[in-house]
Amino acid sequence: NVCHCVLGIDDLNAVFRICKDFSEDWKFIGLELGIKKTTLDCIKKDCDNVKEMMLEMLASWLKRSEKQPVPSWNILLTTLSEYDRIKTTQIAGEIVCKCNIVN
């Protein structure tokens, strides 16, 4: 069971630490999280490297600046699992610990 607690912009650092290894796929992850392509294109234009792009994309998601579902660890983990199931399984343990869930 992964945490369904709502995430906000104050969680950006924790979310980025979990996601930084997925930075190469930042744009696809952003689309999966419900961020518009035009927003992602602006992020790409304004940033110098993929980690910075990932950070800005996550900030946009956490601010809910677009009409996407409420950000949660569960949504994030489900999205990341599309890109690397093994790595996602490892991070799931970290997320469970962050949310103080006992299995």
N, CA, C and O atoms as a GROMACS GRO file, in nm:
protein
  412
    1ASN      N    1   0.084  -0.119   0.000
    1ASN     CA    2   0.000   0.000   0.000
    1ASN      C    3   0.088   0.124   0.000
    1ASN      O    4   0.169   0.143   0.090
    2VAL      N    5   0.071   0.209  -0.100
    2VAL     CA    6   0.148   0.332  -0.108
    2VAL      C    7   0.059   0.447  -0.065
    2VAL      O    8  -0.063   0.444  -0.083
    3CYS      N    9   0.120   0.545  -0.009
    3CYS     CA   10   0.050   0.659   0.048
    3CYS      C   11  -0.032   0.737  -0.056
    3CYS      O   12   0.015   0.766  -0.166
    4HIS      N   13  -0.154   0.769  -0.017
    4HIS     CA   14  -0.242   0.851  -0.101
    4HIS      C   15  -0.245   0.995  -0.051
    4HIS      O   16  -0.327   1.075  -0.097
    5CYS      N   17  -0.156   1.030   0.044
    5CYS     CA   18  -0.159   1.166   0.098
    5CYS      C   19  -0.133   1.268  -0.013
    5CYS      O   20  -0.054   1.244  -0.104
    6VAL      N   21  -0.201   1.380  -0.003
    6VAL     CA   22  -0.190   1.486  -0.102
    6VAL      C   23  -0.054   1.554  -0.090
    6VAL      O   24  -0.006   1.582   0.019
    7LEU      N   25   0.007   1.578  -0.207
    7LEU     CA   26   0.136   1.646  -0.212
    7LEU      C   27   0.114   1.790  -0.258
    7LEU      O   28   0.022   1.819  -0.334
    8GLY      N   29   0.202   1.878  -0.212
    8GLY     CA   30   0.198   2.018  -0.254
    8GLY      C   31   0.338   2.067  -0.285
    8GLY      O   32   0.434   1.991  -0.277
    9ILE      N   33   0.349   2.192  -0.320
    9ILE     CA   34   0.478   2.250  -0.358
    9ILE      C   35   0.582   2.238  -0.246
    9ILE      O   36   0.701   2.234  -0.274
   10ASP      N   37   0.539   2.233  -0.123
   10ASP     CA   38   0.633   2.217  -0.011
   10ASP      C   39   0.701   2.080  -0.013
   10ASP      O   40   0.802   2.061   0.055
   11ASP      N   41   0.648   1.986  -0.089
   11ASP     CA   42   0.706   1.852  -0.100
   11ASP      C   43   0.802   1.840  -0.219
   11ASP      O   44   0.849   1.730  -0.248
   12LEU      N   45   0.829   1.950  -0.287
   12LEU     CA   46   0.910   1.945  -0.409
   12LEU      C   47   1.044   1.877  -0.389
   12LEU      O   48   1.083   1.793  -0.470
   13ASN      N   49   1.116   1.911  -0.285
   13ASN     CA   50   1.248   1.852  -0.263
   13ASN      C   51   1.240   1.700  -0.246
   13ASN      O   52   1.319   1.627  -0.307
   14ALA      N   53   1.146   1.652  -0.167
   14ALA     CA   54   1.131   1.508  -0.145
   14ALA      C   55   1.090   1.437  -0.274
   14ALA      O   56   1.142   1.330  -0.306
   15VAL      N   57   0.998   1.498  -0.349
   15VAL     CA   58   0.953   1.438  -0.475
   15VAL      C   59   1.067   1.437  -0.577
   15VAL      O   60   1.085   1.338  -0.647
   16PHE      N   61   1.142   1.546  -0.584
   16PHE     CA   62   1.255   1.550  -0.679
   16PHE      C   63   1.360   1.445  -0.646
   16PHE      O   64   1.414   1.380  -0.736
   17ARG      N   65   1.389   1.427  -0.517
   17ARG     CA   66   1.488   1.324  -0.479
   17ARG      C   67   1.445   1.186  -0.528
   17ARG      O   68   1.529   1.106  -0.570
   18ILE      N   69   1.317   1.158  -0.522
   18ILE     CA   70   1.264   1.030  -0.568
   18ILE      C   71   1.273   1.020  -0.722
   18ILE      O   72   1.301   0.913  -0.776
   19CYS      N   73   1.249   1.131  -0.790
   19CYS     CA   74   1.235   1.129  -0.936
   19CYS      C   75   1.360   1.161  -1.016
   19CYS      O   76   1.363   1.139  -1.137
   20LYS      N   77   1.464   1.211  -0.952
   20LYS     CA   78   1.577   1.262  -1.030
   20LYS      C   79   1.641   1.157  -1.122
   20LYS      O   80   1.695   1.193  -1.227
   21ASP      N   81   1.636   1.030  -1.084
   21ASP     CA   82   1.694   0.925  -1.170
   21ASP      C   83   1.610   0.900  -1.295
   21ASP      O   84   1.654   0.829  -1.385
   22PHE      N   85   1.491   0.957  -1.300
   22PHE     CA   86   1.403   0.943  -1.416
   22PHE      C   87   1.409   1.067  -1.506
   22PHE      O   88   1.326   1.083  -1.595
   23SER      N   89   1.505   1.155  -1.482
   23SER     CA   90   1.509   1.285  -1.549
   23SER      C   91   1.511   1.276  -1.701
   23SER      O   92   1.455   1.364  -1.768
   24GLU      N   93   1.573   1.174  -1.757
   24GLU     CA   94   1.577   1.161  -1.903
   24GLU      C   95   1.436   1.151  -1.962
   24GLU      O   96   1.414   1.190  -2.077
   25ASP      N   97   1.342   1.101  -1.886
   25ASP     CA   98   1.203   1.084  -1.932
   25ASP      C   99   1.110   1.192  -1.880
   25ASP      O  100   0.989   1.173  -1.880
   26TRP      N  101   1.165   1.305  -1.836
   26TRP     CA  102   1.087   1.408  -1.768
   26TRP      C  103   0.964   1.453  -1.848
   26TRP      O  104   0.857   1.474  -1.791
   27LYS      N  105   0.980   1.467  -1.979
   27LYS     CA  106   0.869   1.519  -2.059
   27LYS      C  107   0.754   1.418  -2.069
   27LYS      O  108   0.638   1.456  -2.060
   28PHE      N  109   0.788   1.291  -2.087
   28PHE     CA  110   0.686   1.187  -2.096
   28PHE      C  111   0.615   1.170  -1.961
   28PHE      O  112   0.494   1.152  -1.955
   29ILE      N  113   0.693   1.177  -1.854
   29ILE     CA  114   0.635   1.167  -1.719
   29ILE      C  115   0.541   1.285  -1.695
   29ILE      O  116   0.432   1.268  -1.639
   30GLY      N  117   0.583   1.404  -1.738
   30GLY     CA  118   0.498   1.522  -1.724
   30GLY      C  119   0.366   1.506  -1.796
   30GLY      O  120   0.260   1.541  -1.743
   31LEU      N  121   0.370   1.452  -1.918
   31LEU     CA  122   0.246   1.428  -1.992
   31LEU      C  123   0.157   1.329  -1.918
   31LEU      O  124   0.036   1.349  -1.909
   32GLU      N  125   0.218   1.223  -1.864
   32GLU     CA  126   0.141   1.122  -1.788
   32GLU      C  127   0.078   1.184  -1.663
   32GLU      O  128  -0.030   1.144  -1.622
   33LEU      N  129   0.145   1.282  -1.605
   33LEU     CA  130   0.093   1.347  -1.484
   33LEU      C  131  -0.012   1.452  -1.516
   33LEU      O  132  -0.070   1.512  -1.426
   34GLY      N  133  -0.037   1.475  -1.646
   34GLY     CA  134  -0.143   1.567  -1.685
   34GLY      C  135  -0.099   1.708  -1.717
   34GLY      O  136  -0.181   1.799  -1.725
   35ILE      N  137   0.030   1.728  -1.736
   35ILE     CA  138   0.080   1.861  -1.769
   35ILE      C  139   0.074   1.879  -1.921
   35ILE      O  140   0.111   1.790  -1.997
   36LYS      N  141   0.027   1.994  -1.963
   36LYS     CA  142   0.010   2.021  -2.106
   36LYS      C  143   0.145   2.027  -2.177
   36LYS      O  144   0.245   2.070  -2.120
   37LYS      N  145   0.145   1.983  -2.303
   37LYS     CA  146   0.266   1.984  -2.384
   37LYS      C  147   0.321   2.126  -2.398
   37LYS      O  148   0.443   2.145  -2.397
   38THR      N  149   0.234   2.225  -2.411
   38THR     CA  150   0.282   2.364  -2.424
   38THR      C  151   0.360   2.407  -2.300
   38THR      O  152   0.459   2.479  -2.311
   39THR      N  153   0.314   2.365  -2.182
   39THR     CA  154   0.386   2.396  -2.058
   39THR      C  155   0.521   2.326  -2.057
   39THR      O  156   0.621   2.386  -2.020
   40LEU      N  157   0.523   2.200  -2.098
   40LEU     CA  158   0.648   2.124  -2.102
   40LEU      C  159   0.746   2.185  -2.203
   40LEU      O  160   0.867   2.188  -2.178
   41ASP      N  161   0.695   2.233  -2.316
   41ASP     CA  162   0.781   2.298  -2.415
   41ASP      C  163   0.844   2.425  -2.358
   41ASP      O  164   0.960   2.453  -2.385
   42CYS      N  165   0.767   2.502  -2.281
   42CYS     CA  166   0.820   2.623  -2.216
   42CYS      C  167   0.928   2.587  -2.115
   42CYS      O  168   1.031   2.654  -2.107
   43ILE      N  169   0.904   2.481  -2.038
   43ILE     CA  170   1.004   2.436  -1.940
   43ILE      C  171   1.133   2.399  -2.013
   43ILE      O  172   1.242   2.438  -1.970
   44LYS      N  173   1.121   2.325  -2.122
   44LYS     CA  174   1.240   2.284  -2.198
   44LYS      C  175   1.318   2.404  -2.248
   44LYS      O  176   1.441   2.406  -2.244
   45LYS      N  177   1.246   2.505  -2.295
   45LYS     CA  178   1.309   2.625  -2.349
   45LYS      C  179   1.381   2.704  -2.240
   45LYS      O  180   1.485   2.764  -2.265
   46ASP      N  181   1.325   2.705  -2.119
   46ASP     CA  182   1.377   2.788  -2.010
   46ASP      C  183   1.486   2.722  -1.926
   46ASP      O  184   1.553   2.790  -1.848
   47CYS      N  185   1.507   2.592  -1.942
   47CYS     CA  186   1.601   2.519  -1.856
   47CYS      C  187   1.723   2.471  -1.935
   47CYS      O  188   1.718   2.454  -2.056
   48ASP      N  189   1.833   2.451  -1.861
   48ASP     CA  190   1.960   2.413  -1.925
   48ASP      C  191   1.985   2.263  -1.933
   48ASP      O  192   2.059   2.218  -2.020
   49ASN      N  193   1.926   2.185  -1.842
   49ASN     CA  194   1.955   2.041  -1.841
   49ASN      C  195   1.832   1.963  -1.795
   49ASN      O  196   1.736   2.020  -1.743
   50VAL      N  197   1.837   1.831  -1.815
   50VAL     CA  198   1.718   1.749  -1.788
   50VAL      C  199   1.680   1.745  -1.640
   50VAL      O  200   1.561   1.733  -1.608
   51LYS      N  201   1.776   1.754  -1.550
   51LYS     CA  202   1.741   1.754  -1.407
   51LYS      C  203   1.664   1.881  -1.371
   51LYS      O  204   1.568   1.878  -1.295
   52GLU      N  205   1.708   1.992  -1.427
   52GLU     CA  206   1.637   2.118  -1.402
   52GLU      C  207   1.497   2.113  -1.465
   52GLU      O  208   1.401   2.164  -1.407
   53MET      N  209   1.487   2.051  -1.582
   53MET     CA  210   1.356   2.036  -1.647
   53MET      C  211   1.264   1.949  -1.562
   53MET      O  212   1.146   1.980  -1.547
   54MET      N  213   1.318   1.840  -1.507
   54MET     CA  214   1.240   1.752  -1.420
   54MET      C  215   1.192   1.830  -1.298
   54MET      O  216   1.075   1.820  -1.260
   55LEU      N  217   1.280   1.908  -1.237
   55LEU     CA  218   1.245   1.986  -1.119
   55LEU      C  219   1.131   2.083  -1.150
   55LEU      O  220   1.034   2.091  -1.075
   56GLU      N  221   1.142   2.156  -1.260
   56GLU     CA  222   1.039   2.253  -1.297
   56GLU      C  223   0.907   2.185  -1.333
   56GLU      O  224   0.799   2.236  -1.301
   57MET      N  225   0.915   2.070  -1.400
   57MET     CA  226   0.794   1.996  -1.435
   57MET      C  227   0.723   1.950  -1.308
   57MET      O  228   0.601   1.962  -1.296
   58LEU      N  229   0.801   1.897  -1.212
   58LEU     CA  230   0.741   1.852  -1.086
   58LEU      C  231   0.680   1.968  -1.008
   58LEU      O  232   0.574   1.954  -0.947
   59ALA      N  233   0.748   2.084  -1.011
   59ALA     CA  234   0.693   2.203  -0.943
   59ALA      C  235   0.559   2.240  -1.005
   59ALA      O  236   0.465   2.274  -0.933
   60SER      N  237   0.549   2.234  -1.136
   60SER     CA  238   0.424   2.265  -1.204
   60SER      C  239   0.314   2.167  -1.162
   60SER      O  240   0.201   2.206  -1.136
   61TRP      N  241   0.351   2.039  -1.156
   61TRP     CA  242   0.254   1.936  -1.114
   61TRP      C  243   0.208   1.958  -0.971
   61TRP      O  244   0.089   1.952  -0.942
   62LEU      N  245   0.303   1.985  -0.882
   62LEU     CA  246   0.269   2.002  -0.740
   62LEU      C  247   0.188   2.128  -0.714
   62LEU      O  248   0.110   2.134  -0.620
   63LYS      N  249   0.205   2.230  -0.798
   63LYS     CA  250   0.128   2.353  -0.783
   63LYS      C  251  -0.012   2.338  -0.841
   63LYS      O  252  -0.099   2.423  -0.822
   64ARG      N  253  -0.033   2.227  -0.914
   64ARG     CA  254  -0.161   2.202  -0.980
   64ARG      C  255  -0.201   2.320  -1.065
   64ARG      O  256  -0.315   2.366  -1.061
   65SER      N  257  -0.105   2.370  -1.142
   65SER     CA  258  -0.133   2.485  -1.227
   65SER      C  259  -0.219   2.447  -1.347
   65SER      O  260  -0.266   2.534  -1.420
   66GLU      N  261  -0.241   2.319  -1.366
   66GLU     CA  262  -0.329   2.272  -1.473
   66GLU      C  263  -0.430   2.175  -1.412
   66GLU      O  264  -0.415   2.134  -1.296
   67LYS      N  265  -0.530   2.139  -1.487
   67LYS     CA  266  -0.640   2.056  -1.433
   67LYS      C  267  -0.605   1.908  -1.435
   67LYS      O  268  -0.666   1.831  -1.510
   68GLN      N  269  -0.508   1.869  -1.353
   68GLN     CA  270  -0.474   1.728  -1.342
   68GLN      C  271  -0.521   1.678  -1.205
   68GLN      O  272  -0.556   1.757  -1.118
   69PRO      N  273  -0.521   1.545  -1.186
   69PRO     CA  274  -0.562   1.492  -1.055
   69PRO      C  275  -0.474   1.547  -0.942
   69PRO      O  276  -0.361   1.590  -0.965
   70VAL      N  277  -0.528   1.546  -0.822
   70VAL     CA  278  -0.454   1.594  -0.705
   70VAL      C  279  -0.325   1.512  -0.690
   70VAL      O  280  -0.331   1.389  -0.686
   71PRO      N  281  -0.209   1.579  -0.683
   71PRO     CA  282  -0.082   1.507  -0.671
   71PRO      C  283  -0.075   1.422  -0.544
   71PRO      O  284  -0.112   1.467  -0.435
   72SER      N  285  -0.027   1.299  -0.559
   72SER     CA  286  -0.007   1.210  -0.445
   72SER      C  287   0.110   1.118  -0.476
   72SER      O  288   0.150   1.103  -0.591
   73TRP      N  289   0.165   1.056  -0.371
   73TRP     CA  290   0.274   0.960  -0.392
   73TRP      C  291   0.224   0.845  -0.479
   73TRP      O  292   0.299   0.794  -0.563
   74ASN      N  293   0.101   0.803  -0.459
   74ASN     CA  294   0.046   0.692  -0.535
   74ASN      C  295   0.044   0.722  -0.685
   74ASN      O  296   0.086   0.638  -0.766
   75ILE      N  297  -0.004   0.839  -0.722
   75ILE     CA  298  -0.007   0.878  -0.864
   75ILE      C  299   0.134   0.883  -0.920
   75ILE      O  300   0.160   0.834  -1.030
   76LEU      N  301   0.226   0.940  -0.844
   76LEU     CA  302   0.365   0.950  -0.889
   76LEU      C  303   0.426   0.812  -0.911
   76LEU      O  304   0.489   0.787  -1.014
   77LEU      N  305   0.408   0.723  -0.816
   77LEU     CA  306   0.465   0.589  -0.826
   77LEU      C  307   0.405   0.511  -0.942
   77LEU      O  308   0.476   0.440  -1.013
   78THR      N  309   0.275   0.524  -0.961
   78THR     CA  310   0.209   0.457  -1.073
   78THR      C  311   0.267   0.507  -1.206
   78THR      O  312   0.292   0.428  -1.296
   79THR      N  313   0.288   0.636  -1.216
   79THR     CA  314   0.344   0.695  -1.338
   79THR      C  315   0.488   0.647  -1.360
   79THR      O  316   0.523   0.607  -1.471
   80LEU      N  317   0.570   0.652  -1.256
   80LEU     CA  318   0.711   0.611  -1.269
   80LEU      C  319   0.724   0.463  -1.305
   80LEU      O  320   0.818   0.424  -1.374
   81SER      N  321   0.630   0.381  -1.259
   81SER     CA  322   0.639   0.237  -1.284
   81SER      C  323   0.630   0.205  -1.434
   81SER      O  324   0.672   0.098  -1.477
   82GLU      N  325   0.574   0.296  -1.511
   82GLU     CA  326   0.568   0.277  -1.656
   82GLU      C  327   0.707   0.284  -1.720
   82GLU      O  328   0.727   0.236  -1.831
   83TYR      N  329   0.803   0.342  -1.650
   83TYR     CA  330   0.936   0.365  -1.706
   83TYR      C  331   1.042   0.269  -1.652
   83TYR      O  332   1.136   0.235  -1.724
   84ASP      N  333   1.028   0.226  -1.529
   84ASP     CA  334   1.127   0.134  -1.471
   84ASP      C  335   1.065   0.067  -1.349
   84ASP      O  336   1.067   0.122  -1.239
   85ARG      N  337   1.012  -0.053  -1.369
   85ARG     CA  338   0.942  -0.123  -1.260
   85ARG      C  339   1.036  -0.161  -1.146
   85ARG      O  340   0.996  -0.152  -1.029
   86ILE      N  341   1.158  -0.202  -1.177
   86ILE     CA  342   1.251  -0.244  -1.071
   86ILE      C  343   1.287  -0.124  -0.983
   86ILE      O  344   1.281  -0.133  -0.860
   87LYS      N  345   1.324  -0.014  -1.046
   87LYS     CA  346   1.360   0.106  -0.970
   87LYS      C  347   1.238   0.156  -0.891
   87LYS      O  348   1.252   0.200  -0.777
   88THR      N  349   1.120   0.147  -0.951
   88THR     CA  350   0.999   0.194  -0.885
   88THR      C  351   0.966   0.109  -0.762
   88THR      O  352   0.920   0.162  -0.661
   89THR      N  353   0.990  -0.020  -0.770
   89THR     CA  354   0.968  -0.108  -0.655
   89THR      C  355   1.059  -0.066  -0.539
   89THR      O  356   1.017  -0.068  -0.423
   90GLN      N  357   1.182  -0.029  -0.571
   90GLN     CA  358   1.275   0.016  -0.466
   90GLN      C  359   1.227   0.147  -0.404
   90GLN      O  360   1.235   0.164  -0.282
   91ILE      N  361   1.178   0.238  -0.487
   91ILE     CA  362   1.135   0.367  -0.433
   91ILE      C  363   1.006   0.353  -0.353
   91ILE      O  364   0.981   0.432  -0.262
   92ALA      N  365   0.925   0.255  -0.387
   92ALA     CA  366   0.799   0.236  -0.314
   92ALA      C  367   0.826   0.219  -0.165
   92ALA      O  368   0.751   0.272  -0.082
   93GLY      N  369   0.932   0.147  -0.131
   93GLY     CA  370   0.969   0.131   0.010
   93GLY      C  371   1.001   0.263   0.076
   93GLY      O  372   0.962   0.286   0.191
   94GLU      N  373   1.071   0.351   0.004
   94GLU     CA  374   1.102   0.484   0.058
   94GLU      C  375   0.975   0.566   0.080
   94GLU      O  376   0.961   0.635   0.180
   95ILE      N  377   0.885   0.557  -0.016
   95ILE     CA  378   0.761   0.633  -0.007
   95ILE      C  379   0.676   0.583   0.110
   95ILE      O  380   0.619   0.663   0.184
   96VAL      N  381   0.668   0.453   0.125
   96VAL     CA  382   0.592   0.396   0.237
   96VAL      C  383   0.649   0.446   0.368
   96VAL      O  384   0.574   0.481   0.459
   97CYS      N  385   0.782   0.449   0.380
   97CYS     CA  386   0.845   0.498   0.502
   97CYS      C  387   0.812   0.645   0.525
   97CYS      O  388   0.785   0.686   0.638
   98LYS      N  389   0.814   0.725   0.420
   98LYS     CA  390   0.784   0.868   0.432
   98LYS      C  391   0.643   0.892   0.485
   98LYS      O  392   0.617   0.988   0.558
   99CYS      N  393   0.552   0.802   0.448
   99CYS     CA  394   0.412   0.820   0.486
   99CYS      C  395   0.377   0.745   0.615
   99CYS      O  396   0.262   0.748   0.660
  100ASN      N  397   0.475   0.677   0.674
  100ASN     CA  398   0.453   0.602   0.799
  100ASN      C  399   0.344   0.498   0.786
  100ASN      O  400   0.263   0.481   0.877
  101ILE      N  401   0.344   0.428   0.674
  101ILE     CA  402   0.246   0.321   0.654
  101ILE      C  403   0.311   0.188   0.695
  101ILE      O  404   0.424   0.159   0.658
  102VAL      N  405   0.238   0.110   0.772
  102VAL     CA  406   0.286  -0.021   0.811
  102VAL      C  407   0.211  -0.124   0.728
  102VAL      O  408   0.088  -0.125   0.728
  103ASN      N  409   0.285  -0.211   0.659
  103ASN     CA  410   0.219  -0.315   0.577
  103ASN      C  411   0.173  -0.430   0.664
  103ASN      O  412   0.115  -0.526   0.613
   0.00000   0.00000   0.00000
